Amino acid sequence: METQDRINHWQNIYKTKHLNEVSWYQPTPSISLKLIANLNLSKSAKIIDIGGGDSFLVDYLLELGYTNISVLDISEEAILRAKSRLGSNASKVTWITSDIVTFKPTEEYDIWHDRATFHFLTENQDIEKYKELVSSTISNIGNVIIGTFAIDGPKKCSGIDIKQYSKESLVDIFKNTFLLENCVNIDHETPFNTIQKFIFCSFKRL
């Protein structure tokens, strides 16, 4: 899918669906918060949430006292929704509207968090761009947290083909730059009372 097609697709989703009408809705992002806490970084650590949309992770991070948070999403509508929900707290966050494969960061990050953007990249060239982006953007003390559909998870999301991952396949992608710290399989319960199989892996810069 080309960049403009991706933009149009996600803009339409966020304009037509309520927060709890999408499969990725998660009132409390427990596993993400746990993996971030396990890193034991300072509250001033630079965090970027890739494909954050209007998820609640940023709300919880602000409440926990993190002070250097960026949220990136391809959909401007998603970001507008998140900012509206946060009210005055929105000014404490750096908001970035960009397709991940064309993202040009202007700073390094200590935590790169991605819950379910990576698995939408199904073309080898886009996966390579993502890998190079992560490698060039993460600080020397940096960490990467990736959540994707597991091998026994869905093959599509929001009508789009995705790429499933195992611990081994994720390790293979990042092995030249990052060391696996932790990997857990998660059953995500959707608002439609179905279960989606996810895998979350945390990596530390070599």
C-alpha positions in Angstrom: 0.0 0.0 0.0 1.4 3.4 -1.0 1.8 6.2 1.6 -1.2 8.3 0.4 -3.4 5.2 0.4 -2.3 4.4 4.0 -3.0 8.0 5.0 -6.5 7.9 3.5 -7.3 4.5 5.0 -6.4 5.5 8.6 -7.9 9.0 8.3 -11.2 7.3 7.3 -11.0 4.9 10.2 -10.5 7.6 12.8 -13.2 9.8 11.3 -15.8 7.0 11.2 -15.1 4.8 14.2 -15.4 5.6 17.9 -12.5 4.8 20.2 -14.1 1.6 21.5 -15.2 0.5 18.0 -11.8 -0.6 16.8 -10.1 -4.0 17.6 -7.0 -2.4 19.1 -8.9 -0.5 21.8 -7.2 -1.0 25.1 -8.4 0.9 28.2 -5.2 0.1 30.1 -2.0 -0.7 28.1 -0.7 -2.9 30.9 2.0 -4.8 29.0 3.4 -1.7 27.4 3.6 0.1 30.8 5.2 -2.9 32.5 7.9 -3.3 29.8 8.6 0.5 30.0 8.8 0.3 33.8 11.2 -2.6 33.6 13.7 -0.5 31.7 14.3 1.6 34.9 15.0 4.7 32.9 14.5 8.2 34.4 11.3 10.1 34.0 13.0 12.5 31.6 13.9 9.6 29.1 12.9 10.4 25.6 10.0 8.2 24.6 8.3 7.9 21.2 5.1 6.0 20.7 4.9 4.8 17.1 1.4 4.6 15.7 0.1 5.8 19.0 -3.1 7.1 17.5 -5.5 8.0 20.3 -4.4 5.2 22.6 -4.2 5.7 26.3 -0.5 5.0 26.7 0.4 8.7 26.6 -2.2 9.4 29.4 -0.7 6.9 31.7 2.9 8.0 30.9 2.0 11.6 31.8 0.3 10.4 35.0 3.4 8.5 35.9 5.5 11.6 35.5 7.3 11.1 32.2 8.2 14.4 30.8 9.6 13.8 27.3 7.0 12.0 25.3 6.4 12.0 21.5 3.5 10.4 19.7 3.6 9.6 16.0 0.7 8.5 13.9 0.0 8.5 10.2 -3.5 9.9 10.9 -3.9 13.6 11.8 -7.5 12.8 12.9 -6.2 10.2 15.4 -3.8 12.8 16.9 -6.5 15.5 17.0 -8.7 13.0 19.0 -5.9 12.3 21.5 -5.1 16.0 21.9 -8.8 16.7 22.5 -9.0 14.0 25.1 -5.9 15.2 27.0 -7.0 18.8 27.1 -4.3 21.0 28.6 -2.0 18.0 29.1 -1.7 17.8 25.3 0.8 20.6 25.3 3.2 18.4 27.3 3.5 16.0 24.4 5.3 16.3 21.0 2.8 15.3 18.3 4.1 14.0 14.9 1.9 13.2 11.9 3.9 11.0 9.6 3.9 7.6 7.8 6.6 5.6 9.6 8.4 4.8 6.4 8.8 8.5 5.5 9.5 9.7 9.1 12.6 11.8 9.4 13.4 12.2 13.1 15.2 15.3 14.4 16.4 13.7 17.7 17.3 10.5 19.3 15.0 8.5 21.6 15.7 6.3 24.6 12.5 4.3 24.3 10.9 3.4 20.9 7.5 1.9 21.6 5.4 0.4 18.8 2.2 -1.5 19.4 1.0 -2.8 16.0 2.5 -0.4 13.5 5.4 -2.7 12.5 3.2 -5.6 11.4 1.4 -3.5 8.8 4.7 -3.3 6.9 4.5 -6.3 4.6 7.0 -5.2 1.8 10.7 -6.1 2.4 11.7 -2.6 1.4 9.5 -1.0 4.1 10.7 -3.4 6.7 14.3 -2.5 5.9 13.5 1.2 6.1 11.9 0.6 9.5 14.9 -1.4 10.7 17.3 1.3 9.5 15.2 4.0 11.1 15.2 2.3 14.5 18.9 1.7 14.3 19.7 5.3 13.5 17.2 6.9 15.9 17.7 5.1 19.2 20.3 6.5 21.6 23.3 4.6 23.0 21.2 3.7 26.1 18.1 3.1 24.0 15.5 0.4 24.0 12.9 -0.8 21.5 9.5 -2.3 22.5 7.7 -4.0 19.6 4.2 -5.4 19.8 2.9 -7.3 16.8 0.4 -10.0 15.9 1.9 -13.4 16.8 2.2 -16.4 14.4 -1.2 -17.7 15.7 -2.7 -14.2 15.6 -4.9 -12.5 12.9 -3.7 -12.3 9.3 -5.6 -9.0 8.7 -6.4 -5.9 10.7 -8.7 -3.2 9.7 -9.1 -4.9 6.3 -5.4 -4.8 5.6 -3.0 -7.7 5.3 -0.4 -7.8 8.1 2.8 -9.8 8.8 2.9 -12.1 11.7 6.0 -12.5 13.9 7.5 -15.0 16.3 10.2 -14.2 18.9 12.8 -15.7 16.6 11.7 -13.7 13.6 11.8 -10.4 15.6 15.2 -11.2 17.0 16.5 -12.0 13.5 15.4 -8.6 12.2 17.0 -6.5 15.0 20.0 -8.9 15.9 22.7 -6.7 14.4 21.9 -3.6 16.6 19.8 -4.8 19.5 19.8 -7.5 22.1 16.6 -9.3 23.2 15.7 -8.5 26.8 12.2 -9.9 27.2 9.5 -11.4 25.1 5.9 -12.2 26.1 2.8 -13.6 24.4 -0.4 -11.7 25.1 -4.1 -12.4 24.5 -5.7 -9.1 23.6 -9.4 -9.0 24.2 -11.1 -6.8 21.6 -14.3 -4.8 22.2 -16.1 -7.5 20.2 -15.3 -10.2 22.8 -12.7 -11.9 20.5 -9.1 -12.7 21.3 -6.1 -11.6 19.3 -2.7 -13.2 19.8 0.1 -10.7 20.2 3.8 -10.9 20.9 5.7 -8.1 22.7 9.4 -8.1 22.7 11.8 -5.6 24.4 15.3 -5.0 23.0 18.3 -3.1 24.3 20.9 -1.4 22.2 24.1 -3.4 21.8 
